[in-house]
């Protein structure tokens, strides 16, 4: 009898230990939010690496919103670019001072999500799981090499917990979509030669609707700038008019990938396959470059991760040629 009692106690003790271990593992992998006594607004105002973001948020009036709620209200998630992200993009406190309140609100509203406090463990990951910001634009969370990116920008400091939500610090800034890829090409003055080429190919190539592809399909476009076309044509852009429309369409589809692909999705040396089935070689070992199999030299990338309603644009410094002749 004594032995049976010992067995029951032993089994019961083992069960308790196992339950405790499982509970600890669960808590470690999905840590609960532990609100601090500070609001998101207070944390931003006191952060030495968020001073430009603080200035912009203050002038826009949005910082007051992030300072007014408490732990019982609907929590926010704020994606906060650090100072170097702003200065790299040409923003300073002086630049912010010259911007109107409305333009700042339209810009900064794209960094605020009001549907909950999202930590790195609960962010929706993938190009098919966008978050909608307070002003209705979309942002995308992706993972590469174990790091989290927001619209292709690295999360440099994660899960900064406030009593009304959480802050994720970012390495770069992003803008709301300015329309479809087709509309962006039409309105961006640095891409006017590319748009001219796209219009010619769209109107005259046999059975090819480039405008539909770039306006409705989910794609990534490596967009040669006007300087890239001038480099190719020895400063004579009329070369566009000398290429047969079908060949021009083939040339342009060499620059298009299926799906939304951020630069953060590239591996160190990656091979991508374009809409025309040409090979594109990306390298991030020294800077960021891309080279088609038909090119003798690589093109530099930048600016990159320009969000469109139907994909993303990466500007490139030279035209990418298909491997097989026209």
N, C-alpha and C positions, 0 to 999 in steps of 0.2 A: 504493500500500500504506500509506504514511505517513498519508494522509488517512483511510483506513478505520480505522486504529488510533486516531487522534484521535477519530473519531466514536464508537467503542465506549467510550472513556474518558469522553467527554462525556456520553453516554447513561447510563452507570453512575453518574456523579456526580449527574446530575439525579435519578435514582431514589433515591439515598441521601438527597438533600435533601428530596424529596417524602415519603419515609418518616418522616424526622425531623419534618417539619412536621405530618404526620398524627398522629404520636405525641404531639407537644406539644398539639395541639388536643384530643385524647382525654383527656389528663391534666388539661387545664384544665377541661373540662366535667364530668368525674367524678373529682375529686381523691381519691387514696387516703387512708385514715386514717393519720395519723402520730402514734402514741401518745406521750404525754408521760410523764414519770417519776411523775406524780401519779395517784392513783386518783380515781374519781368522788367518793367520800366526802371525800377531802382537798380537792378543788376546791370542793365545797359548803361545807365547814367554813371555808375561807379566803375565801369570796366575801362582800363587804360588803352586797350586795343580795339575799342568800339566807339571812340570819340566822334568820328565822322558820322557813323551810323546814328549815334546819339543826337548829334546836331540836326541831321536830316529828319529823324523821327520827331524831335521836339518841334521843329518849324512846321512840320506837316500836321501836327496835332494828334498824331497816332500814338505818340508815347504816353499821352494822358490816358488813352484807352487801356494801354497795357499796364498802367499804374493804378487803375481804379478798381480792378476786380480782386477778389480774394479766393481762397481755396474752395469756397462753396459755390463759386460761379463757374460758368463754362470756361474751361482752360484753353489757352492758346499754345500754339507751337510757332516760334519765331526763328526764321533762318537769317542770321545776322552776319553780314560780311564784315570782316575785320578791316582795319585801317588800310593795310597794304592792298587789299582788294579794290578799294575805292581809288587810291592814288594811282594804281596801275591802270585803271580805266579812265583816269583824267579828272577824278573828283577830288576836291579839297573842301575845307570849310568855307572858303570864299566862293567856290562854285555853288555849294549848297545855298549860301546866303542869297545868291542871285536868282535862284529858281523860285517859281511861284509855289504857294502852298498847295494848290490843286495839282500841279505837275508832280510835286513830291509825293502827295498822297497816292496818285495814280501809279507811281513807280514803286513806292515802298509797300503798298498793299499787296504786292506780289510776293512779299516775304513773310506774310502772316497767314497762318491757318488757324481757324477758330473751331475746328471740329474735335479738339481734344489735345492733350499733352502727349506728343508722340516722341518716345525715346528711340534709340537706335534699335531696340528690340521690337518695336511696334510700328516703325515706319513701313508703309507699303512699298515693297521693292519691285522694280521692273518697269519697262517702258509701257506696259499695258495697265498700270495701276497708278494713274495720276492723282495728285491731290489738288483740290480746288481752293484757291486762296480767297480771302475776304472780298476781293473784287472780281472773282469769277475766272481768273486765268488759271492755267494748270502748271504744276511743277512735277518733276519726275525724280524719283529716288532710285539710284542704281548702286550696285556693289561691284567693285573690281579690286582684286588683290587683297581682299579682306577690309578694304576701306569703303566708306559710304560717300556717295556723291549726290549733290542736288543740282539738277540740270547741268551735269558735267563738272560741278565745282566741289572740291574736296571739303568734307566736314572736318575742320581742323581741331575743334574741341566739341565734344558731344555731351548731350544730356546734362546741361546746366539747369538744375532744377530750381524753379521759383514757386511761390505759393499759389500762383495762378497759371502755371504751365511750365514750359521748358524751352530753352534756347539751344539752337544748334549753330555754332560759329562756322562761317564759310570762308574759303580761300579766294573766292571771286564773286562778281556780281552777275546778274542776268536780267534780261528785260522781258516784259510780256510779249507774246506773239504779235507781230505787226501784220498779221494776215497769213495767207497761204504762202508757200515757197514762190509760186508764180507771182503773187502780188508783191512780195518783197523784192524779187528781181526787177519788177517793173518800176518800183519806187526808189530803189537804192542807186544813187548816182554813181557809186563806185562799181556798179555791176551793169551799167547801161549797154556796154558792148555785148556782154553775155545775153542780156535780154533781147538785143537786136538779133543775135544769132538764133536764139530760141524761137523768136517770132517767124523768122525765115524758114527754119526747119519745120515748124508747126504748120505753116501755110502751104508749103510746097513739097514736103516729103510724102511718099506714097503710103497711105494708110497709117500714119503715125500722129497721135494726138499728144504732143508734148505738154500743151497747156493743161489737159486733163490729168496727165501723170503728175505734174508739179502742183496742181491745185487740189486734187482729190485723193490721190494715193498717198500712203504713208511711206515716205522716202527720206534719204539723207543725200544732200547735194554738196559736192565739192565744187565751189563756185569760183572760177577764175576771175580775178578783178580786171578792170580796164588796163592796168599796168601789165598784167599777165598777157593780155591780147596784144598790147603794143610790143612787148618783148618778143612774142611769137612772130608778129608781122612786121618787125623792123619799123615800128611806129606807123605802119600803114594799115588801119583797121579795115580797109576795103577788101582784105583777104577773105573776110566772111562772105562777101558776094561772089567770090570766085570758086567756092566749094559747092559741089552739087548738093542739093537739099538732103538727099538720102544719106550722103556721107557726113553732112553736117549733123544730122540727127544721130548717126552712129557715134560721132565725136562727142556729142553732148551726153549721150547715155553712158559713155565711159565714166562720166563724173557722178553717176547716180547709183546709190545702194538701195536695196529694199529695206524698209524698216527705219526706225529712229535709232541712230547710232551716235552716241556722244563720244568725244575724244577720250573720256575716262574708260570707255569700253575697249579701247585698243590695248593690246598687250604690247610688250617691249618691242617686238618685231612681229607684225601681224600681216597676214595676207587676206585681203578682202576681194570680193568678186562683185563687179559692177553689174548694172542692169543689162549691159551689152556682153556680159560674161568675160570681160577683160579682168586681168589680175591687177590689183592695186596693192602696193607694198608700203605699209606704214611703219615708221620707226620712231620710237620715243626715247632712244638711248641718249642721243644728243639733240635736244630740242624736239620738235615734232615735225616730221617730214612725210610726204607721200610721193610715190613714184609709180607711174603706170609701167607695165611691161614694155610699152612702146616708147618710153622716154629714156634719154641718155643721162639725165640728171634728175634729182629729186626736187620737189616743190616744197616750200615751207607752208605751214598752216597758220592762219590767223587773220582776223579774229575768228574764233571758233564757237561752237555751241550756240548759234543764233537760232532761237526757238521760233518755229512756225506752227501754224495750227495743224499742219499735216506732216510735220517732220522737223528736221534740223538742217542748218546750213553751216558749212565750214568754208571760209574763204581760202583760196590757194594762190600762190604767187606765180604759177605758170599753168598753161593749158596742159591737160593730161591727154596724151595721144593713145589710141588703141594699138594693140600689138600688130594686128593684121592690117595691111594697107587698105586704103579706102576703095 
